[in-house]
Amino acid sequence: MNYQKKVLEHYNIELTEDTYNSMANLSVYKNLTADGYEIWMINHEGGLDRDHEIDWEHDVFMYKDDISEVLFTQMKDRPTETWYIEDLYEVIDDSEWAAKWQEIKEELENNKDED
């Protein structure tokens, strides 16, 4: 089963490779520090063609491990958008997509039982 596709369809998030033509509402990308360290950044204001205020505390990650949870929260808070995520499979692996889909399924079933 393609859990990535199911999660993205549930939140109506479309992924794009076009980062420079204002197609993306949110982008996740790697950047290098002055001394050569790789960091991950989230631009909540669009693609790579848009400057944005960098929130160093919330939008810059030295390690990619926590980015998936941030993005899953953003999917819930910002449905129906187009996103660019550099190296998607490096940021969110298959097991994370599967766990998120299981969580969504349980939530949908609980909501159905309440009706």
C-alpha positions in Angstrom: 0.0 0.0 0.0 1.3 3.5 -0.8 0.9 5.2 2.5 2.6 8.4 1.3 -0.1 8.8 -1.4 -2.9 8.1 1.1 -1.6 10.7 3.7 -1.1 13.3 1.0 -4.5 12.7 -0.5 -6.1 12.9 3.0 -4.7 16.4 3.6 -4.9 17.4 -0.1 -1.2 18.1 -0.2 0.4 18.1 -3.7 4.2 17.7 -4.0 6.1 19.6 -6.7 9.6 19.7 -8.1 9.1 23.3 -9.2 10.6 25.5 -6.5 11.4 28.7 -8.4 8.1 29.6 -10.1 6.0 30.3 -6.9 4.3 27.0 -7.2 5.1 25.9 -3.7 3.3 27.1 -0.6 5.9 25.5 1.7 9.4 24.2 1.0 11.9 22.1 2.8 15.4 22.2 1.6 19.1 21.7 2.6 21.5 24.6 3.0 25.1 24.8 4.0 26.5 26.9 6.9 29.6 29.1 6.3 31.7 26.4 7.8 30.3 23.6 5.6 27.7 21.9 7.8 24.5 20.8 6.2 21.3 22.1 7.8 17.6 21.6 6.9 15.3 24.6 6.5 11.5 25.0 6.2 10.2 28.0 4.4 6.5 28.3 5.4 6.0 31.2 3.0 6.6 29.4 -0.3 9.2 28.2 -2.7 12.9 28.9 -2.9 12.2 32.0 -5.0 10.7 33.7 -1.9 12.7 35.3 0.8 11.4 34.6 4.3 12.1 35.5 7.9 14.1 32.6 9.2 12.8 31.4 12.6 16.0 29.8 13.8 14.3 28.1 16.7 11.5 26.5 14.7 12.5 26.4 11.0 16.1 25.3 11.0 17.2 21.7 11.8 20.6 20.3 12.2 19.2 16.8 12.0 16.3 15.8 9.9 14.8 13.4 12.4 12.2 15.8 13.8 11.2 17.3 10.4 8.6 14.7 9.6 6.5 15.4 12.7 6.7 19.1 12.0 5.5 18.5 8.4 2.7 16.1 9.5 1.5 18.9 11.8 1.7 21.4 9.0 -0.3 19.1 6.8 -3.1 19.1 9.3 -2.9 22.8 9.9 -2.4 23.8 6.2 -4.4 21.4 4.0 -4.8 21.9 0.3 -1.4 23.3 -0.6 1.5 22.5 -2.9 4.8 21.7 -1.2 8.4 21.2 -2.3 10.4 18.8 -0.2 14.0 18.2 -1.2 15.0 14.6 -0.8 11.5 13.6 0.4 12.5 10.0 1.2 15.4 11.2 3.3 13.1 13.5 5.3 10.1 11.1 5.7 10.7 7.3 5.4 8.1 4.7 4.6 7.6 3.6 8.2 6.7 7.2 9.1 4.2 7.4 6.3 2.6 4.1 7.4 2.4 5.2 11.1 0.8 8.5 10.1 -1.8 6.7 7.9 -2.6 4.4 10.8 -3.1 7.4 13.0 -5.4 9.0 10.4 -7.4 5.8 9.9 -8.0 5.5 13.7 -9.0 9.1 13.9 -11.5 8.7 11.0 -12.9 5.5 12.7 -13.3 7.3 16.0 -15.1 10.2 14.4 -17.4 7.8 12.5 -18.3 6.0 15.8 -19.2 9.4 17.4 -21.7 10.1 14.6 
